[in-house]
Amino acid sequence: MRNNLVAVCAAVALLHVAPAFAQSEGGPDMANVKVRLGPLMMNPTISISNIGIDHNVFNDPPDKAPKQDFTVTVTPLSDFWLRLGPTWVTASMNEEINWYQKYASERTANNAYKLGWSVPGSVMSFKVNWAYNNVRERPGFEIDTRVGRKEVTYSGSADYHALSKTLIGVSGSRERTAFASEAVYQDTNLEIALNRVSTTVAVNVRHQLAPLTSLTVSGSRSMDRFEFSPERDSNSTGAQATISFLPGALLKGAFTIGYTDFTPVAQDLPGFTGLVGTVGLSAVLLGTTRFGVTGSRGVEYSYDVNQPYYVRTGINGSIAQQIFGPFDVEVRAGTEILAYRDRDGTAVQVANRSDHVNSIGVGVGFHMGKALRLAFNVDKVNRDSKVADRQYDNFKFGTALTSTF
C-alpha cells in the first residue's frame, strides 16, 4: 500500500505543470481557436486554389509542345486539440483534391494525417507523434511525374527540466517511404530506387530566452537504409541550433542553422559536409503589411543511380500589402538550386551539374469578411539545366478562395 502511494505521488509531481514551458506545450493558441465542442477544439479551413489554366501540365521541355489544361485544387484542412487532464491530444487532417479537365491521369486525391500526445510536467515532459501521408504527387523539384507514395513516421521525445527555463532531452524518429510499384520516371522504377527507412536520434538542450522565444541546440545521428538499393545507404552526423517564436510574438515561426557530415556507405560516392538549415518566418507590420520567408538547405535523394543525391538550397519570400479597404496585393519569388554529386567511375550527361528552379508570382486579394479571401493569382516557374530535357517553363493563372470557419 505504501509503495502504491509513493508511485501515485511521484506521478502527480511529474505531471504538475511546469511554469516556463508546459502551460502551452501541445495546446493551441486559444485566441485563434475557431470551434469549440466541449473539451474538443478545432480550426477547420478550406481553400479552393488553382481555378484556372496550367500551361505545362507535365513540365515538358520547350521542344515537346507543352500541354495545357483547366485545373482546380480543393484542400479541406482541420487541426484538433483535446485536453485530457494535464495532457494534450493533437491531430490534423489534410485532404487535397486536384482535378484536371482534359488529362484525367493527373487527377489526384492526397491524404495527410497526424496524431500526437503531449505530456507536460514540472520534472519530465514527453511527446509521441504519428504521421501518415498517402499521396500521388511530384516528390520535390526533380521528378516531374505525379507518382504514388506512402510515408509513415513515428517520433517521440523526452525532456528533463534541468532548470526553470532549461530542458535537456532526447528525441527519435523513424520514417518509412514506400513508392507505388508502378511509379516509374525516366525508365527508373522509383520503388526499387527510393524505398527507404530513415532513423534519427538526437540530444537536445532547449532554453527559454524570453516568454515567446526559445533556443534549442542539438546533436543528431541519422541512418538511411534503402530497401532494394543498398548502394544508396548513408549515415549523417550533425549539430544545429534553432530559434523558435511562439504565435504571440511579432516575428512568428522558426529558423535553424546547422552543420552536417553526410557519409554514403558506398566507397564510390563522395560525401557532403557543410551548412544546412531551414527557415519559416512571418511578420505583420502596422497591421497592413505581411512579410514571409521560407527556405531550406540539405541533402535529398535523386532517382538517378549515377547521381544519387543532390544538395538542395532554396529560399522563397513574399510581401503582401493592404492597398485600400478589403483589397491587398501579394508579390512572391523564390529560387532553388539542386547541386548533384556524381558516383565515381560512372558516365553522366553533365558532371556535377546544378539545376536552378526560379519562380515569381503576384496575386490580388479581396477580403469578404474576416474569414474569406478571394484572390486572382499569376505565377511563372522555370527550371534551367544543362541537360536539355530537364528544362521547362510553366505559367499558371487563376482564382483562389480561402475560408476559415
N, C-alpha and C positions, 0 to 999 in steps of 0.2 A: 504493500500500500504506500509506504514511504517513498519507494523508488518511483512509483507512478506519479506521485505528487511532484517530485523533483523534475520529472520529464515534462509534465504539464507546465510548470513554472518556467522551465528553460525555453519551451516552445513559445510561450507568451512573450518572453523577453526578446526572442529573436524576431518576432513579427511586429513588435512595437514600432510605430512609425518613426523613422529617423528624420530629424528636423532639416538637415541640409539637402538630402537627396530624395527621400522616399515619398513625400507627400504627393508629388505629381508623377512618380515613377509608374509608367504604364497607363496612366489615365489620360483623358482628353483635356484640351483647353476648354474649360467649362463655358467661357464666354462665346465660343463658336459652335457649341452643340446645337443642332437644329431640331432634333426629335428626341423626346424622352417618353419611354413606355415603362413606367415603374422604375426598376433599377437598370433597365436597358437604355443606353444612349446610342444614337446613330447620327451619321451625317451622310444622307443619300444625295447623289448628284447624277445628272445625266447630261451628256454632251452629244450633239449631232454635228460632226465636222466633215470636211471634205465633200460637201454637197456641191459638186462641180466637176471640172474636167481634169483628168490626169493625162498629160500629153505624151508620157512614155511609161506605159503600164509595166513593161518588162525590163526597164533600164537598159534598152538596147543601145549599142553604139550608133553614131550618126549614119553610118553607111548601111544599116539594116532596116531603114524605114521604120522608125519607132511607131508603135501603135498607141492610139489614144482611146479613152473611154470615159463615160459618165460614172461617177463613183459616189458612194455615201458611206460614212462611218458613224455608227451609233455606239456609244460607250456608257452604259449604266454602271455606276460605282457606288459602293457604300462602305463606310467604316463603322465598326461596332465596338462598344465598350460596356462591360458588365462588371459591377463591383461585387465581389464575393468576400465579405468581411474586410480584412485589410489588404486583400489582393485584388488584382485586375485581370479579367479575361478580355483579350482584344481579338478582333477579327476584321477581315476585309474581303470583299467580293468584287471582282472586276470582270465584266463580260463585254468584249469588244467584237462588234459585228461589222465586217467590211463587205460591201456589196458593189459589184460591177455589173453594168447593164449588158455589155456585149460579151466580155470574156469571163464566162462562168467559172473557169478554172481558178480565177483569182479571188473568188468569194471565200471568205474565211469567218470562222467564229472562234475567237480566242478566249480562254478562261484562265483566271488567276485567282488563287485563294490563299489567305494567310490566317493562321491561328496562333495565338500566343497567350502565355500565362506569366504574369509578373508578381513576384512575392517580395515586397519591400520589407525591410527590417532595420532595427537600430544597430544590430551587430552584423548580420548577414543578409544579403539580398540575392534573389535567384530569378532567372528568366529562362523559359523554354519557348521555342518557336518552331512552327512547321509552315512550309510554303509549298504550293503546288501550282505549276504552270503547264497548261496544255494548249499549245499554240501552233498555228501554221502561218509563219511569217518569215521575213528575211532576218536571219540571225546576225545582225550587225551591218556594217558598211561594205563587207566584202562579197557576200553571197547574194546574188540578185534574184534567185528563185525563192518563192514562198514555199517553205518545206515544213513538215510537221515535226515537232519535237516535244518531249515532256521533260520537265525538271522538277525534282523533288528535293527539298532542302530541310535538314534538321539542324537546329542550332540551340545553344544554351550558354549560360554564363552564371558565375557565382562571384559575388563581391563581398569583401570584408571591410567593414567601416573602421579603418585604422585610426582615423581622426575624425573630428566633426565635419570636416569638409573634404576628406580624402578617402578614396576607396582603392583597395588593392584586390585584383580579381583575376580569374582565368575564364577563357571562353573557348568554344569549339564549334565547328560546323562540318557537315558532310552533305555534299550536293551531288546528285546523280543526274547526268544529262544523257538522254536517250533520243536519238533521231529515229524517225519512221523508217521502216525497211525499204520503202520506195523513194526515200529522199535522195535525189541524185542531182549533182551540179557539176558542169564541165566534165562529164564522164566519170565523176568520182562519187562513190556511194558514201554518203555522209554518216550513215550508221557505222560503217566499218572505220571510217577515218576519224570521227569525232566523238563517238560514245565514250564517256569517261566518268570517273568518280573523283571528286575533289575534296580533300580533307584538310582542314586548317585548325591549328591550335594556337592560342595566343595568351600572353600575360599582359595585364593592363593595370595602369595606375591612373585614376581619374581624380582631378582636384577641382573644386568649385571656386572659380576665380571671382565670381560675382553672383548675385541671385539668379541671373538669367544666362550666365556664361560659364562654361566648363572647359577644362583642358584634359585630354586623355593622351597618355604616352604608352605605346605598346610595342612589344616584340612578337613576331609571329613566325610560324613554320607551316608551309603548305606542301602537299603532295598531290599531283595529278597522275592518275593511272588510267590508261586507255584500254578499253575492253578488248578491242580487236587489233590495235596498232601500238604495241608496247614500245616501238621505236620512237614514239612521241612522248613517252613518260618524262616527267620533270619534277624537280624539287625547288622550292623557293624559301629563302630566309629573308626577313625584312624587319625594319623598325619604322614606326610612323608616329606622328603627333597630329591630333585632331582638336580643333576648337569648335565647339558647338554653341549655338544660340537658341534659346527657347522661344516659342511663338510670341511671347510678350515683348521681346527685345526689338529695338529699332531695326537691327540687322538680323534677319532670320535665316536659319539653315546651318551649314557646317562646311568646313574645309579641312582637308587632310594633306599633309606633305610627308613623304617618307623615302626610304631607300631600300631597294630590293636586290637580292642576288638570285637570279633565275638561272637554274642549272639543269639542262637536259641530261637525262640518264645516258642517252646515246653519245658516244665519243665523237661522232662525225658532225655534230650540230653545235655551233658556238652558243654560249650563254649570253645573258644580258645582266649587267649591273648598272644601276643608275637611279635617278629620281623617279618617283611615281607619286600619284596623288589623285584626289578628287576635290571638286568644289561644287557647291549648290547653295547659292546665297541670293537673297532678295531683300529689297528695302523699299519703303514708300516714303517720299519726302513731301511735306506740306499737304499731304492728303490728295495730291493730284498727279504726282509723277512716280511711276513704279520702275525700279531697276531690277534686273535679274541676270545672273550669270551661272552657267553650269559648265562642267568640263571634267576631264579625267585623263590620266596618263598611266598606262600599264600594258602588260603583255596579254595578247589574245591569240587564239589558235586559228590557223588557216586550214582550208580544205586541202591545200597542195602539199603533198608529202615531201617535196623537194624544197619548199619554202614553208615549213610547218608552223611558223608563228611570226607575228609582227608586233612591233611596239606602236600602240595607238596613242596619239596625242591630240586631244580635241578641246576646243573652247567655243562656247556659244553664249551670246548675250542678247538682251532685249531691253528696250526702253519704251514704256507706254505713258502717254501724256494725255490727260483730260483736256480737250480743247475748248469746249463750251457745253454747258448743260450736260446732257446724258451721253455726249459723243466723246470718244477717245481715239487716239492713233497709236499703233504699236509698230516699231521698227525692230527687226531681228536679223542677226547674222551669225554665222559660225564657220569654223574650219576644222577639218580632221586630217591628220597625217598618219598614214599606215606605212611604217618603215619595216620592210621584210628582212628576215635573216635566212641565208641560204645554207642548205646542208652541204658539207664538204664533198667534192668529187662528183657532183651531180650537174646535169645540164639544165639550165633555166633560161627563159626567154630574155630576161633582164636581170643581171646580178645586183643584189642588194638594192632593189628598187624601192621607191617611195611613191605611193599613190596619194593624191590630195582630193578631198571632198569638200567643196565650198557651197554654202547656202546663204541665201538672202531672201528676206520677205518683208511684207508690210501688210498691216491689217487696219481696218476702220471698224470700230465697235460702237454699238448703241445699247445703252443700259435701259432695259424695260423693267424698272424697279430694282430692288436690292439683289435679287436672286436670279435675274435673267439677263443674258447678254447675247445680242445678235451681232455677228461680225462678217465682213467681207474680206477675204484674205487672198493674197497673191504671193506665191513662193517659187523660187528657182533654185535647183540643185544641180551641181556639176561635179563629175569625177574626172580628174585628169591623171593619166597614167602613161608610162612609156610603152605599155602593152596595149596595142590598138583596140582589141576587143574588150578592154576593161574601161574604156572611156564611155561616158554618156552625159547627156543633158536632159533635165526634166523640168517641166513647167506646169504648175498647178494653180488653179484659181477656183474660188467658190465661196460659199457661205458656211458659217458655223453658228450653232446655237448651244449655249451652255446654261444649264439651270441647276440651282441649288435649292433643295426643298427646305 
